[in-house]
């Protein structure tokens, strides 16, 4: 099974002012199809909401272009850039101060966006605007990601009088802007959750209005929404889906994204792929068209090369997307379309592999190690950081861990083991924490301190004794987890890279020490840097006090961590890369299948890549990006931490290329 729409392309408004230019684009797509079946035309040039008469003129120009696209076999629709508005840009053609601006916690405003709780704005602008779009009879309408509470220059919103009054009425409180700020800065998780739900309520109401407005004119128009990492909004994408689809009655589409506009630092694209995995994790099953946002805004061609753009799209497909929405054609630049030909040529080069991912991964989801993030992680931020940080800090901390070939998952129910960082689990109930501690958990010193303060010390097995600020080196003790590397050491050089370094102390006789701390003269200065404990719940806890999530890419530490997570998972870890290499592994499971997706995101070709998979099968198929495929057989089998693993050598994965091992 596959999604019937893999890719779409987002087309700038100005293409509709020149039919010859639009035809040239269609010719380019006919030459390089790129698995594109949908044309989404922007209904705006700038990012604040445009007056309705201006929107009318834009839609009139779009309508004949949609007809031209349909004649070529494409679904054609509209991407509305500004429903409530993004940031302050070209304000002289905007709506002015007729409606309440999006307001920050200090009372400052963003004049490029409006409060989505303002019923006057909804009735006088949003409803007529979407009626106008629907009356042009597009096949679909994409709603852009301005429907959020983060706009420049105010940062987080909306704290207008009406929003605060609405909150007060619902919760029988009497906050003003300043007292509300002080209350939200405190580490009162339950109170913060109320504010996050308050924000989600407004978004759901807006989607309900939009859905009913469009369907009152044409119920066949498919609606879609673009997202990003939206912690301040409550990250309640399942609720948004229900509101936009009328609880699954109508088909909708999703476009996860946010950032990653350049490959100058390629790691940004990997970071975005992980964010997309989280955005997809809790979408309802009825959302079957999920296209990642791929762009190099503000459309400088050399910001992101064609192959990087392709790799980004393919990686997103391993994180729950069925395809991509390419926003790669510049606007207002006058550049000839020939300048964009290398982009389309590059994207089209590996369409066979793109189709293969769409077909083989459809209906599957990532399984592996979960970072313990939650949709309400914004409520877990430390005192004083609520308005200056984001909940993603409780998900992205472990990024280096997933360079080793360990598989990351994004939905808590598909976790073989869990990592916890700092107070990230403060949003969890006692029952949820006990459930985690009944499985396998890898935690840092701050998380240990927090769990112990919550009364879970009998299940963690350790406590923090002290911080060691200088010259700390981790040395591996004589423990079975360290077989072959006892006495080996890891020096993260605190003088250059300040980081976590704590001495731990066992609080239970059954707690086992895995490593100790020595100084530069090899003298023991801390008896325990890392340890493991099997608790009375049947769970296994590993506490890492020394640089738990960074400086972990040396041979010994990477080997040790793979063994640790095998142990924590009790032999259920779905897969891992057994060879010492930097291969990104996202393993998707479901429908009786295991699909290990592998991407070499380094400048060197990877030879003899060995993949260990928890399976009783001895055969699989490896699909390479170039379209080739070959059967692979397990060259050995091992029982590891009680799990039955087959080892496959998939051969060479070239630099910035990928492949799929299906078992």
C-alpha positions in Angstrom: 0.0 0.0 0.0 1.2 3.6 -0.6 -0.1 7.1 -0.3 -1.6 8.3 -3.5 0.2 11.6 -3.4 3.9 11.4 -2.7 5.2 14.9 -3.5 3.8 18.4 -4.2 5.5 21.6 -5.2 4.7 25.0 -3.8 4.5 27.7 -6.4 5.1 31.4 -5.8 2.2 33.8 -6.6 4.1 35.8 -9.1 4.2 32.8 -11.5 0.5 33.3 -12.0 1.1 36.8 -13.4 3.0 35.4 -16.3 1.3 32.5 -18.1 4.4 31.8 -20.1 6.5 31.4 -17.0 3.9 29.1 -15.5 3.9 27.0 -18.7 7.7 26.9 -18.5 7.4 25.5 -14.9 4.9 22.8 -16.2 7.4 21.9 -18.9 10.1 21.6 -16.4 8.0 19.3 -14.3 7.1 17.2 -17.3 10.8 16.8 -18.0 11.7 16.1 -14.3 8.5 14.7 -12.7 10.0 14.2 -9.2 7.0 12.2 -8.2 5.1 15.5 -7.9 1.3 15.1 -8.3 0.1 18.3 -6.6 0.6 22.0 -7.4 0.1 24.3 -4.4 0.0 27.9 -5.4 0.7 30.6 -2.8 -2.1 33.1 -2.3 0.2 35.9 -1.1 3.4 37.7 -1.7 4.1 38.8 1.8 3.6 37.3 5.3 1.0 39.5 7.1 -2.7 39.0 6.1 -3.6 40.8 2.9 -6.8 42.9 2.5 -9.7 40.9 1.0 -9.7 42.9 -2.3 -6.1 42.1 -2.7 -6.8 38.5 -2.0 -9.5 38.5 -4.6 -7.1 39.8 -7.2 -4.6 37.1 -6.3 -7.2 34.3 -6.5 -8.4 35.5 -9.9 -4.9 35.1 -11.2 -4.5 31.7 -9.6 -7.7 30.2 -11.1 -6.6 29.9 -14.7 -3.2 28.5 -13.6 -5.0 25.7 -11.6 -6.9 24.9 -14.8 -3.6 24.7 -16.7 -2.2 22.4 -14.2 -5.2 20.1 -14.1 -4.9 19.7 -17.9 -1.4 18.3 -17.3 -2.8 15.8 -14.8 -2.0 17.6 -11.5 -4.2 18.2 -8.5 -4.1 21.9 -8.0 -4.8 24.0 -4.9 -4.0 27.0 -2.9 -1.5 27.6 -0.1 -2.8 30.5 2.0 0.3 32.1 3.4 -1.3 34.2 6.1 -4.5 33.4 8.0 -3.5 35.3 11.2 -0.1 36.4 9.8 3.6 35.6 10.4 5.8 38.6 11.1 6.1 42.3 10.3 6.6 42.6 6.6 5.2 45.2 4.1 2.7 46.4 6.7 1.6 49.3 4.5 -0.5 46.9 2.5 -1.8 45.0 5.6 -5.0 45.3 7.6 -3.6 47.9 10.1 -4.9 48.1 13.7 -8.5 47.4 13.0 -8.2 44.1 14.9 -6.2 43.0 18.0 -2.6 42.3 17.3 -0.8 39.2 18.6 0.4 40.5 22.0 3.5 39.4 24.0 3.8 38.9 27.7 5.2 42.4 28.1 2.3 44.0 26.2 4.3 44.6 23.0 2.6 43.6 19.7 3.4 42.0 16.4 1.8 44.2 13.8 2.1 41.4 11.2 -0.2 39.0 13.0 -3.5 39.0 14.9 -5.0 37.3 17.9 -6.8 34.2 16.8 -9.3 34.5 19.6 -10.6 37.8 18.2 -14.1 36.8 17.0 -14.4 40.1 15.1 -11.3 39.2 13.1 -12.5 35.7 12.5 -16.0 36.9 11.3 -14.8 39.8 9.2 -11.6 38.4 7.8 -11.0 34.7 8.2 -14.4 33.5 7.2 -14.7 35.8 4.1 -11.1 34.9 3.1 -11.7 31.2 3.2 -15.0 31.6 1.3 -13.1 33.4 -1.4 -10.6 30.6 -1.6 -13.2 27.9 -1.6 -15.3 29.6 -4.3 -12.3 29.3 -6.6 -12.8 25.5 -6.3 -9.3 24.3 -5.6 -8.7 20.6 -5.1 -7.2 21.5 -1.7 -6.2 24.4 0.5 -3.0 24.3 2.5 -3.0 26.4 5.7 0.4 27.7 6.4 2.2 27.6 9.8 1.3 31.2 10.9 -1.3 29.6 13.1 1.0 29.5 16.1 2.0 31.6 19.1 5.5 32.6 18.2 5.9 35.8 16.1 8.6 38.5 15.9 9.3 40.8 17.6 7.2 39.7 20.6 8.3 36.0 20.9 5.5 34.0 22.5 1.9 35.2 22.6 -1.0 35.8 22.8 -1.4 37.8 26.0 -3.9 40.4 24.9 -6.6 41.4 27.4 -9.2 39.1 25.8 -6.9 36.0 25.9 -6.2 36.6 29.6 -9.8 37.3 30.4 -10.9 34.1 28.7 -8.4 32.2 30.7 -9.5 33.8 33.9 -13.2 33.0 33.3 -12.5 29.4 32.5 -10.3 28.8 35.6 -11.9 31.3 38.0 -8.7 33.3 38.4 -8.0 37.1 38.2 -4.6 37.4 36.6 -3.3 40.5 34.8 -0.4 40.3 32.4 2.3 40.8 35.0 0.9 38.4 37.6 0.3 35.8 34.9 3.9 36.1 33.7 5.1 35.5 37.3 2.8 32.5 37.7 4.0 30.9 34.4 7.6 31.5 35.3 7.2 29.4 38.4 7.7 25.6 38.0 4.0 24.9 38.5 3.6 22.2 35.9 -0.2 21.7 36.2 -0.8 25.5 36.0 1.4 25.7 32.9 -0.5 22.9 31.3 -3.7 24.8 31.7 -2.1 27.7 29.7 -0.9 25.3 27.0 -4.5 23.8 26.7 -5.8 27.3 26.6 -3.6 28.0 23.6 -4.7 24.8 21.9 -8.3 25.6 22.5 -8.0 28.7 20.4 -6.3 26.9 17.5 -8.9 24.1 17.5 -11.7 26.7 17.4 -10.1 28.5 14.4 -9.7 25.2 12.6 -13.4 24.3 13.2 -14.4 27.6 11.7 -12.2 27.2 8.7 -13.3 23.6 8.1 -17.0 24.5 8.2 -16.6 27.6 6.1 -14.8 25.8 3.3 -17.1 22.7 3.4 -20.2 24.8 3.3 -19.2 25.8 -0.2 -17.5 22.6 -1.4 -17.1 19.6 0.9 -14.7 17.9 -1.5 -12.0 20.5 -0.9 -9.2 18.8 1.1 -7.7 20.9 3.8 -4.1 20.6 5.0 -2.0 22.2 7.8 1.7 23.0 8.1 3.3 22.6 11.5 6.6 23.0 13.3 7.8 22.1 16.8 4.9 23.8 18.6 5.4 23.3 22.3 4.0 26.7 23.5 0.8 25.8 21.7 0.5 22.5 23.5 1.7 20.4 20.6 -1.8 18.9 20.4 -1.7 18.0 16.8 -4.2 15.1 17.3 -6.7 17.7 18.6 -6.0 20.0 15.6 -6.5 17.1 13.3 -9.9 16.3 14.8 -10.9 19.9 14.6 -9.9 20.4 11.0 -11.3 17.0 9.8 -14.5 17.1 12.0 -13.2 14.0 13.9 -12.0 12.2 10.9 -15.1 12.7 8.8 -13.2 14.6 6.1 -9.7 13.7 4.7 -7.0 16.2 5.6 -3.3 16.5 4.9 -0.3 17.4 7.1 3.0 19.2 6.4 5.5 18.9 9.2 8.5 21.2 8.9 10.3 24.2 10.3 13.8 25.5 9.4 16.6 23.5 7.9 16.9 26.0 5.1 20.6 25.5 4.5 23.1 22.6 4.1 26.1 24.8 5.1 25.7 23.0 8.4 24.2 19.7 7.3 23.3 18.8 10.9 20.4 21.3 10.7 18.7 18.9 8.3 19.2 15.9 10.6 17.8 18.0 13.5 14.8 18.9 11.4 14.2 15.3 10.5 14.0 14.4 14.2 11.6 17.3 14.8 9.4 16.0 11.9 9.4 12.6 13.5 8.0 14.1 16.7 5.4 16.2 14.7 4.2 13.0 13.0 4.2 10.8 16.1 0.7 11.4 17.4 -1.2 12.1 14.1 -4.4 10.0 13.8 -4.3 7.1 11.3 -6.7 8.9 9.0 -4.1 11.5 8.1 -2.5 9.6 5.2 -0.9 12.4 3.1 2.0 13.7 5.1 4.5 15.8 3.1 7.5 17.3 4.8 8.3 21.0 4.2 11.4 21.2 2.1 12.8 24.6 1.2 15.9 26.9 1.3 14.1 30.1 2.3 14.6 32.8 1.2 15.2 30.8 -1.9 18.9 31.4 -2.5 19.8 28.6 -4.8 23.3 28.0 -3.3 22.0 27.7 0.3 21.0 24.1 -0.1 22.2 21.9 -3.0 19.9 19.6 -4.9 21.3 16.4 -3.4 21.0 17.8 0.2 17.4 18.7 -0.6 16.8 15.2 -1.8 18.4 13.6 1.2 16.3 15.8 3.5 13.2 14.6 1.8 14.2 11.0 2.0 15.1 11.2 5.7 11.8 12.7 6.4 10.1 9.8 4.8 11.8 7.5 7.4 10.2 9.7 10.2 6.6 9.2 9.2 6.2 11.3 6.0 4.7 9.9 2.9 6.5 12.4 0.7 7.6 16.0 0.5 6.3 19.5 -0.3 9.1 21.1 -2.3 9.3 24.9 -1.9 12.4 25.3 -4.1 11.4 27.8 -6.8 12.3 31.4 -5.9 9.9 34.3 -6.2 10.2 37.9 -7.2 13.8 37.3 -8.3 13.3 37.2 -12.1 15.7 34.3 -12.2 15.2 32.2 -15.4 13.8 28.8 -14.7 16.9 27.2 -16.2 18.7 28.3 -13.0 16.4 25.8 -11.1 16.9 22.9 -13.5 19.7 21.4 -11.5 17.4 21.2 -8.5 14.7 19.4 -10.4 17.2 17.2 -12.1 18.7 16.2 -8.7 15.4 15.5 -7.1 14.3 13.4 -10.0 17.4 11.3 -10.0 16.3 9.0 -7.2 12.5 8.9 -7.6 12.6 5.1 -7.7 14.0 5.0 -4.2 11.4 7.6 -3.1 8.6 5.5 -4.5 10.1 2.5 -2.7 10.1 4.3 0.6 6.6 5.5 0.1 5.4 2.0 -0.6 7.4 0.0 1.9 7.2 2.3 4.9 3.5 3.2 4.5 1.6 2.4 7.7 4.8 1.7 9.7 6.3 3.9 12.4 9.8 4.2 14.1 10.6 1.9 16.9 13.7 2.1 19.2 14.9 4.5 21.9 12.6 7.3 23.0 13.9 10.6 24.5 11.1 10.9 27.0 9.7 14.0 25.4 6.0 14.8 25.8 3.7 17.2 23.9 3.4 19.3 27.1 7.2 19.5 27.6 7.0 23.3 27.6 5.5 23.0 31.1 8.7 21.3 32.3 11.1 24.2 31.7 13.1 25.5 34.7 12.0 28.6 36.5 12.7 31.7 34.5 13.0 30.0 31.2 9.3 29.6 30.2 9.4 32.5 27.8 13.0 32.2 26.7 13.3 28.5 25.9 11.2 25.8 24.3 10.1 22.3 25.3 12.2 20.8 22.5 15.2 21.0 24.9 13.8 17.8 26.5 13.9 15.9 23.2 17.0 17.1 21.3 19.6 16.6 24.1 20.3 13.0 23.0 21.0 13.8 19.3 24.6 12.6 19.5 23.4 9.2 20.8 21.6 8.6 17.5 24.8 9.1 15.4 26.0 5.8 16.6 23.6 3.6 14.7 21.1 3.3 17.6 17.5 3.7 16.4 15.4 6.7 17.7 11.7 6.5 17.9 9.2 9.4 18.6 6.1 7.8 20.0 6.4 6.6 23.6 4.4 3.4 22.9 7.1 2.2 20.5 10.0 2.6 22.9 12.3 -0.3 23.6 14.1 1.9 26.1 13.9 5.5 27.2 16.3 8.3 28.0 15.5 11.1 30.5 17.1 14.5 30.9 16.9 16.9 33.7 13.3 17.6 34.8 11.7 16.5 31.5 9.7 13.9 33.3 8.1 16.5 35.6 5.1 16.6 33.2 4.6 12.9 33.9 2.3 11.4 36.5 3.6 9.0 39.2 2.0 6.1 37.3 3.8 7.0 34.1 7.1 7.3 35.8 6.6 4.0 37.5 5.9 2.5 34.1 9.1 3.9 32.7 11.1 2.6 35.7 9.6 -0.8 35.1 11.3 -0.9 31.7 14.7 0.3 30.8 15.8 3.9 31.4 19.1 5.8 30.8 19.2 9.0 32.8 21.6 11.9 33.6 22.4 13.2 37.1 19.8 16.0 37.0 17.1 13.5 36.1 18.2 11.2 38.9 18.0 14.0 41.4 14.6 14.9 40.2 13.3 11.3 40.3 14.7 10.8 43.8 13.0 14.1 45.0 9.7 12.7 43.7 10.1 9.7 45.9 11.3 7.1 43.3 14.8 6.6 44.9 14.2 3.0 45.8 13.8 2.3 42.0 16.8 4.3 40.7 19.5 2.7 42.9 21.8 5.8 43.0 22.1 9.3 44.3 24.3 12.2 43.2 27.2 12.7 45.6 28.9 15.8 44.2 29.9 17.6 41.0 33.5 17.4 39.8 34.3 20.6 38.0 37.8 20.0 36.6 40.1 17.2 35.3 37.5 14.4 35.4 38.1 11.3 33.2 35.7 8.4 33.0 37.4 5.0 33.3 35.6 1.7 32.7 35.5 -0.8 35.5 35.7 -4.6 35.5 32.0 -5.2 34.6 30.6 -7.5 32.0 29.2 -4.6 30.1 32.8 -3.5 29.6 34.2 -6.8 28.3 37.2 -6.1 26.0 37.6 -2.5 27.3 38.2 -2.7 31.0 40.6 0.1 32.0 39.7 2.1 28.9 38.9 5.7 29.5 37.1 8.7 28.0 38.4 12.2 28.6 35.9 14.9 27.5 38.4 17.7 28.5 36.3 19.9 30.7 38.7 22.8 30.2 37.6 23.0 26.6 34.1 21.5 26.7 32.4 22.2 30.0 29.8 19.6 30.7 28.2 17.2 33.2 30.6 15.5 35.5 29.2 14.0 38.7 30.2 11.4 41.2 27.3 9.0 42.0 26.8 6.9 45.0 24.9 3.6 45.1 22.0 3.5 47.4 21.3 -0.2 47.1 23.6 -3.2 47.5 22.5 -4.5 44.1 23.6 -1.3 42.2 26.5 -2.1 39.9 29.3 0.4 39.1 30.2 0.5 35.4 32.8 3.3 35.5 34.7 5.5 37.9 36.2 8.9 37.7 40.0 9.5 37.7 42.0 12.7 37.3 44.8 13.4 34.8 47.2 11.5 37.0 45.0 8.4 36.9 44.1 8.8 40.5 40.5 7.8 41.5 38.6 10.9 42.4 35.1 9.5 42.2 34.1 5.9 42.8 31.1 5.9 40.5 30.6 7.8 37.2 28.0 5.4 35.7 26.1 2.5 37.1 23.2 0.1 36.5 20.5 -1.1 38.8 17.8 -3.8 38.5 14.9 -2.6 40.6 12.0 -4.4 42.3 9.7 -3.4 39.5 11.6 -5.5 37.1 13.1 -2.5 35.4 16.7 -1.6 34.7 18.1 1.9 35.3 21.4 3.2 34.0 22.6 6.4 35.6 25.3 8.3 33.7 26.9 11.1 35.6 29.8 11.8 33.2 28.9 13.5 29.9 26.0 11.2 29.3 24.9 12.5 25.9 28.0 14.2 24.4 31.6 13.1 23.7 30.4 9.6 23.2 31.6 8.8 19.7 34.9 7.0 20.5 35.1 3.3 19.9 34.8 2.1 23.5 31.9 4.4 24.5 29.9 3.7 21.4 30.4 0.0 22.0 29.4 0.3 25.6 26.3 2.3 24.9 25.0 -0.3 22.4 25.5 -2.9 25.1 23.8 -0.7 27.7 20.7 -0.2 25.6 20.5 -3.8 24.7 20.5 -4.5 28.4 18.0 -1.8 29.2 15.6 -3.1 26.5 16.0 -6.6 27.9 16.8 -7.8 24.4 14.0 -6.0 22.6 16.1 -3.3 21.0 14.8 -3.5 17.4 18.2 -3.0 15.7 21.6 -1.4 15.9 24.6 -0.8 13.6 27.2 -3.2 14.9 30.1 -1.7 12.9 31.9 1.4 14.2 30.6 4.0 11.8 28.4 7.0 11.7 25.2 5.7 10.0 21.8 7.2 10.9 19.4 4.4 11.6 15.7 4.8 11.8 13.9 1.5 12.0 10.2 1.3 11.3 8.0 -1.6 12.2 4.4 -2.7 11.8 2.3 -5.1 9.7 4.7 -7.9 10.4 7.6 -6.0 8.8 10.9 -4.5 10.0 12.4 -1.8 7.8 15.8 -0.5 8.8 16.6 2.8 7.0 20.2 3.7 6.8 21.8 7.0 5.8 25.5 7.7 5.6 25.7 11.4 6.5 29.5 11.6 6.4 32.0 12.5 3.6 33.4 8.9 3.5 31.9 5.9 1.9 30.9 3.3 4.5 32.3 -0.2 3.8 30.9 -3.5 5.2 28.1 -1.9 7.2 26.8 -4.5 9.6 23.3 -4.3 10.9 22.0 -6.3 13.8 18.2 -6.9 13.7 16.0 -8.5 16.4 14.4 -11.2 14.2 14.0 -14.9 13.8 14.5 -14.6 10.1 17.8 -15.1 8.3 17.1 -13.4 5.1 16.2 -9.9 3.9 16.4 -7.5 1.0 18.6 -4.4 0.8 17.4 -1.6 -1.5 20.0 1.0 -2.4 19.3 4.6 -3.4 20.4 4.0 -7.0 17.5 1.6 -7.5 19.5 -1.6 -7.1 18.5 -4.3 -4.7 20.0 -7.6 -3.5 19.2 -10.4 -1.1 21.1 -10.5 2.1 21.6 -13.4 4.5 22.5 -13.3 8.1 26.2 -14.3 8.5 25.8 -14.9 12.2 23.2 -15.1 15.0 23.6 -14.1 18.7 21.5 -14.0 21.8 22.1 -10.6 23.3 20.5 -9.6 26.7 17.9 -12.3 26.0 17.1 -11.1 22.5 17.6 -13.1 19.3 19.6 -11.1 16.8 20.6 -11.7 13.1 23.6 -9.9 11.7 23.5 -8.7 8.1 26.3 -7.1 6.1 24.6 -4.7 3.7 27.9 -3.8 2.0 28.8 -0.2 1.0 26.7 2.8 1.7 28.3 5.7 -0.1 28.8 9.2 1.3 25.5 11.0 1.7 23.5 8.1 0.3 21.1 5.7 2.0 19.4 2.4 1.8 16.6 0.2 3.2 17.1 -3.2 4.7 13.7 -5.0 4.8 13.2 -8.1 6.9 
